[in-house]
Amino acid sequence: MKFLHTADWQIGKPFQSIADNSKREALRQKRLDTVRAFKSLIEEQELEFVLVCGDLFDSSTPDQATVSALCAAIGELKVPVYAIPGNHDHGGPGCIWEQAFFIREQKQLAPNFHILLEAEPVVLEHAVLLPCPLLRRHESEDPTAWLRSEPEGLPKELPRIVLAHGSTQGFSSSGESDSESGINRIEVNHLPVDSYDYIALGDWHGMKQITANAWFCGTPEQDRFAKGEGNQPGNVLTVEIQGRKQTPSVETFKTGRIGWHAPDAFQLNSAADLDGLKAQLDELLGGRASSDLLRLRVSGALSFNGIEHFEQLTESLRARLIRLKLDQDIQVEPSEEELDALSERQDPLIAQVAKELRDELSEDPLARDALRELQLEVRRVEA
């Protein structure tokens, strides 16, 4: 038996930090495209079914277009898809999963989709699923607590697979230590070792093995700049289980299509430094457009010409990237040639102002910015 383990799709995520509405919409669409692309992996690996361990939607109140889009994407996968609600799309009275519109769309677009809203065994042909759905956004009790004593009547010959969503051993959805340790907390070590063959976890957006048979699969499409060491978002897991009480074989497959890049900080003090930055960004981003987000941290001191080239670079990055998050601390350090060009202009007023500002460079740091503005004004007049 072989299946796909995934979680945290968060379809409909608003991405409010991205100013351009068309880029936000493109990013949301790419998340759906990633789900659709599971079909190729399912066929290549001959997977029997898909497990989604919570947070299919980003919100417990997705709009109708988002509901339809998700159902259509799941329907394209063809194989059975079994899912539990997570904290973002939790179950409970009045939840999205019980609303008439979702039920209609699921039946018409995704008859292969099964949302598991009860903590009770689901017996399949080759496995038993033991879902631990979240029925509230914040559960104070361990959602797997019902499995601490082995449920009665389970088929003895079928592998047993737990589906759960929450933090464990200090890992939360942010990839950092969970400050709300009592919220949606999964105590894997409290489950009987030999009772369950695979524990499929969702909530943490990085991929991580917790025990010999317990894994976070991570989000299949990264949705933030990674935090913490060893964070590996943008993956799904294929899991093969030979039989009851057999160690599962787990393989990681890269699915993320969007690049979230956060390189080390750059120090820019010369034209050569700028050329080095451009070369590294070219290698990182290639010739892509609308496929990457970049957190760029730069500091240093550049001449008027260097500042201009840097601004041209960031102008192109803002156009090509889905988002440029720029942390900039670059000082203006005009070269002697640039200062001479301003101080020796034929326009006496400009020349006089430039000379006065040049004399103040060593004492007044604002003089550099004023010279930069003066140089820009000269450029505008000459254009």
C-alpha positions in Angstrom: 0.0 0.0 0.0 1.3 3.4 -1.0 -0.3 6.8 -0.5 0.4 10.6 -0.5 0.7 12.5 2.7 0.1 16.3 2.5 -1.4 19.1 4.5 -1.6 22.9 4.9 -2.7 23.8 1.4 -4.4 26.9 2.8 -6.3 27.6 -0.5 -7.6 31.2 -0.6 -4.8 32.7 1.5 -5.1 36.5 1.0 -1.3 37.4 1.0 -2.1 40.9 2.1 1.6 41.9 2.3 1.7 41.8 -1.5 0.5 45.2 -2.8 -0.3 44.3 -6.4 -3.7 42.6 -6.6 -2.9 40.8 -9.8 0.2 39.3 -8.2 -1.8 38.2 -5.1 -4.3 36.5 -7.3 -1.5 34.8 -9.4 0.0 33.5 -6.2 -3.3 32.1 -5.0 -3.8 30.4 -8.4 -0.4 28.8 -8.3 -1.3 27.1 -5.0 -4.2 25.4 -6.8 -2.0 24.5 -9.7 0.4 22.8 -7.3 -2.5 20.6 -6.0 -3.5 19.7 -9.5 0.1 18.7 -10.3 -0.2 16.0 -7.6 -2.0 13.9 -10.3 1.3 13.3 -12.2 3.0 12.1 -8.9 0.0 9.9 -8.1 0.2 8.2 -11.5 4.0 7.9 -11.5 4.2 6.4 -8.0 1.0 4.4 -8.4 -0.5 5.9 -5.2 -3.8 4.5 -3.9 -5.1 7.5 -2.1 -4.3 11.0 -0.7 -4.3 12.1 3.0 -4.7 15.8 3.8 -3.9 16.5 7.4 -5.8 19.8 7.8 -6.0 23.3 6.5 -7.2 22.7 3.0 -8.6 26.2 3.2 -6.9 29.2 4.7 -10.1 30.3 6.4 -13.1 28.7 8.0 -15.3 31.0 5.8 -13.9 30.7 2.2 -15.9 32.3 -0.5 -17.9 30.2 -3.0 -15.4 30.7 -5.8 -12.6 29.3 -3.6 -14.8 26.3 -2.5 -15.5 25.5 -6.2 -11.8 25.9 -7.2 -10.7 23.5 -4.4 -13.3 20.9 -5.2 -12.4 21.0 -8.9 -8.7 20.6 -8.2 -9.3 17.6 -5.9 -11.6 16.1 -8.5 -8.8 16.1 -11.0 -6.7 13.8 -8.8 -9.2 10.9 -9.5 -8.0 8.7 -6.5 -9.7 8.9 -3.2 -8.8 12.0 -1.1 -9.3 11.8 2.7 -8.9 14.9 4.8 -9.4 16.2 8.3 -10.2 19.9 9.2 -7.3 21.8 10.8 -7.3 25.0 12.8 -7.8 27.3 9.8 -10.8 25.3 8.4 -12.0 23.6 11.6 -15.1 21.5 11.8 -17.9 21.9 14.3 -21.5 23.2 14.0 -22.0 25.5 11.0 -18.6 24.8 9.6 -17.8 25.1 5.9 -17.8 21.3 5.5 -21.5 21.0 6.5 -22.7 23.9 4.4 -25.1 23.1 1.5 -22.9 24.9 -1.1 -19.8 22.9 -0.2 -21.7 19.6 -0.2 -23.2 20.3 -3.6 -19.8 21.3 -5.1 -18.1 18.3 -3.5 -20.7 15.9 -5.0 -20.5 17.4 -8.5 -16.8 18.3 -8.8 -15.0 16.0 -6.3 -16.9 12.7 -5.6 -13.5 11.3 -4.7 -13.2 13.7 -1.7 -14.0 12.6 1.8 -13.9 15.0 4.7 -13.5 13.1 8.0 -15.4 15.1 10.8 -15.6 12.3 13.4 -13.0 10.8 15.6 -13.8 7.2 14.6 -12.1 4.6 12.5 -12.5 4.6 8.7 -11.9 1.1 7.3 -10.5 1.1 3.7 -9.6 -1.9 1.6 -5.9 -1.9 2.5 -5.8 0.3 5.7 -7.6 1.8 8.6 -7.7 5.6 8.9 -7.9 7.0 12.4 -8.8 10.7 12.0 -8.3 13.3 14.7 -10.2 16.3 13.3 -10.1 19.8 14.9 -13.7 20.9 15.6 -12.6 24.2 17.0 -9.7 26.5 16.0 -8.1 26.1 19.4 -8.4 22.8 21.2 -7.2 22.6 24.7 -7.1 18.8 24.7 -4.8 16.6 22.6 -6.9 15.7 19.5 -5.2 12.2 19.4 -6.2 11.5 23.1 -8.9 9.1 21.9 -6.2 6.8 20.5 -4.2 6.4 23.7 -6.3 3.3 24.3 -6.5 1.2 21.1 -10.1 1.4 19.7 -12.0 -1.8 19.8 -12.8 -3.9 16.8 -10.0 -2.7 14.5 -9.1 -5.2 11.8 -5.9 -6.9 13.0 -4.4 -7.4 9.5 -4.7 -3.8 8.2 -2.1 -1.1 8.7 -3.4 1.8 10.9 -2.8 5.4 9.9 -3.4 8.3 12.2 -4.3 11.8 10.8 -3.8 14.8 13.1 -3.2 18.5 12.9 -1.3 20.4 15.6 2.0 21.2 17.2 4.3 18.6 18.7 7.6 18.7 20.5 7.8 22.5 20.2 7.0 22.7 16.5 4.1 24.9 15.5 2.8 26.1 12.1 5.4 28.9 12.2 8.3 26.6 12.5 9.2 28.1 15.9 8.7 27.0 19.5 5.0 27.0 20.2 4.2 29.7 22.8 0.7 28.3 23.2 1.9 24.8 24.1 -1.5 23.7 25.3 -3.3 24.6 22.1 -3.8 21.9 19.5 -0.9 20.0 21.2 -0.3 16.5 19.9 1.5 14.2 22.4 2.9 11.5 20.0 4.8 9.8 22.8 1.5 9.1 24.6 0.3 6.9 21.8 0.9 3.1 22.1 4.1 2.4 20.1 2.8 -0.8 18.4 -0.8 0.2 17.9 -0.4 2.6 14.9 1.8 2.1 11.9 2.0 5.7 10.5 1.1 9.1 12.1 0.5 11.7 9.4 0.8 15.2 10.9 -0.1 18.6 9.6 0.2 22.2 10.9 4.0 22.8 10.8 4.8 24.2 7.4 8.2 22.5 7.2 8.8 18.8 6.6 10.1 16.9 9.6 10.3 13.4 11.0 9.2 13.3 14.6 9.5 9.6 15.4 10.2 6.4 13.4 6.7 6.5 12.1 5.4 10.1 12.7 6.0 12.8 10.1 5.1 16.4 9.4 4.8 16.6 5.6 4.9 20.5 5.5 3.0 22.7 3.1 3.3 21.7 -0.6 3.7 25.4 -1.5 5.7 27.6 0.7 3.8 30.6 1.9 6.3 32.7 3.9 10.0 33.3 4.2 11.3 30.2 6.1 12.2 30.5 9.8 14.3 28.2 11.8 17.0 25.7 10.8 16.0 22.6 8.9 12.8 24.2 7.7 11.9 22.4 4.4 8.6 23.7 3.0 7.3 22.9 -0.5 7.1 19.2 -0.2 4.8 16.2 0.0 5.5 12.7 1.3 4.8 9.4 -0.3 4.4 6.6 2.2 4.6 2.9 1.6 3.5 0.4 4.2 4.1 -3.3 3.6 1.8 -4.6 6.3 0.8 -4.3 10.0 3.6 -3.4 12.3 6.0 -2.8 9.4 8.2 0.3 9.5 6.8 2.7 6.8 9.0 3.8 3.9 8.8 7.5 3.4 10.0 9.5 0.4 10.0 13.3 0.0 9.0 14.9 -3.3 9.5 18.6 -4.1 6.2 20.2 -5.2 6.7 24.0 -4.5 6.7 26.2 -7.6 7.1 29.5 -5.9 10.6 30.6 -4.8 10.8 32.4 -1.4 14.4 33.6 -1.2 16.1 35.1 1.8 19.9 35.3 1.0 22.5 36.5 3.5 22.9 40.3 3.8 24.9 42.1 1.1 27.5 44.8 1.8 27.7 47.3 -1.1 30.6 49.7 -1.2 31.7 49.7 -4.9 30.7 48.9 -8.4 32.3 45.5 -8.1 30.0 44.8 -5.1 27.0 45.7 -7.2 28.1 43.5 -10.0 28.5 40.6 -7.5 25.0 41.2 -6.1 23.5 41.2 -9.7 25.4 37.9 -10.5 24.1 36.2 -7.3 20.5 37.4 -8.0 20.7 36.2 -11.6 21.8 32.8 -10.4 19.1 32.7 -7.7 16.2 34.0 -9.8 17.2 33.0 -13.4 15.1 34.6 -16.0 11.8 34.0 -14.2 9.1 36.6 -13.7 6.1 36.4 -11.3 7.5 33.2 -9.7 9.6 34.4 -6.8 9.6 36.5 -3.6 12.8 37.9 -2.3 13.8 39.3 1.1 16.9 41.5 0.3 19.1 43.0 3.0 21.7 45.5 1.9 23.9 48.0 3.6 27.0 50.0 2.7 27.9 53.2 0.9 27.6 54.0 -2.8 28.4 56.8 -5.1 25.7 58.7 -7.0 26.3 56.4 -9.9 26.2 53.4 -7.7 23.0 54.5 -6.1 21.4 55.0 -9.5 22.4 51.5 -10.6 21.1 50.0 -7.4 17.8 51.8 -7.8 17.5 50.5 -11.4 18.2 47.0 -10.1 15.4 47.2 -7.5 13.0 48.7 -10.0 13.5 45.6 -12.2 13.2 43.3 -9.2 9.9 44.9 -8.1 8.5 44.4 -11.6 9.7 40.8 -12.0 9.1 39.5 -8.5 5.8 38.7 -6.8 7.3 40.7 -3.9 10.5 42.4 -3.0 10.9 42.9 0.7 13.8 45.3 0.9 15.8 46.1 4.0 18.1 48.9 2.9 20.7 50.9 4.8 22.9 52.4 2.1 24.7 55.7 2.6 25.4 58.2 -0.1 29.2 58.6 -0.7 29.8 60.7 -3.8 33.1 60.2 -5.6 35.5 63.1 -6.0 34.7 63.1 -9.8 31.0 63.4 -9.0 31.6 66.3 -6.6 33.8 68.1 -9.1 31.1 67.7 -11.8 28.6 69.5 -9.6 31.0 72.1 -8.1 32.3 73.2 -11.6 29.0 73.5 -13.4 28.5 76.6 -15.6 25.3 77.4 -13.7 26.7 79.6 -10.9 23.8 78.9 -8.5 24.2 75.1 -8.7 28.0 75.3 -8.5 27.8 77.5 -5.4 25.3 75.3 -3.6 27.4 72.2 -4.5 30.5 73.8 -3.1 28.8 74.8 0.2 27.4 71.3 0.7 30.8 69.8 -0.2 32.4 71.8 2.5 29.9 70.5 5.0 30.3 66.8 4.2 32.6 66.0 7.1 30.3 67.7 9.7 26.7 67.3 8.5 25.6 63.9 7.3 22.5 65.5 5.7 24.8 67.2 3.2 25.3 63.9 1.3 21.5 63.6 0.9 21.2 67.2 -0.2 24.0 66.7 -2.8 22.1 63.6 -4.1 18.9 65.7 -4.5 20.9 68.4 -6.2 22.4 65.9 -8.6 19.0 64.4 -9.3 17.5 67.8 -10.1 20.4 68.5 -12.5 19.6 65.2 -14.2 15.9 66.1 -14.5 16.6 69.5 -16.0 19.0 68.0 -18.5 16.6 65.2 -19.5 
